Amino acid sequence: MSKVKRLLDGDIDEAEIASDPILASLAERIFGLNIEPITPTKSSHEPEVPHVEVIYCSNFT
């Protein structure tokens, strides 16, 4: 089944529409929906580790 047919039948989810600029444009024109494109974000599963620089000094007085 084509994406356009699935869009017209209401058998397509917002994420799939948002990932396809043509479908998003069609949805806006046909149904008046404004679906923003999906922007990649940093995974929340990766812990953020701060950058630490260690400087050793052998002349400690």
ZIRA-V748078 format. One record per backbone hydrogen bond with DSSP energy under -1.0 kcal/mol. NH is the residue of the N-H (numbers start at 1). CO is the residue of the C=O. E is the energy in kcal/mol with one decimal. If there is no record, write none. Layout:
nh: [NH	NH]
co: [CO	CO]
e: [E	E]
//
This chain:
nh: [6	7	8	9	11	17	18	19	20	24	25	26	27	28	29	30	31	33]
co: [2	3	4	5	6	13	14	15	17	20	21	22	23	24	25	26	27	27]
e: [-2.3	-2.4	-2.6	-2.3	-2.7	-1.8	-3.1	-1.6	-1.3	-2.6	-2.0	-2.5	-3.0	-2.0	-2.3	-3.2	-2.1	-1.5]
//
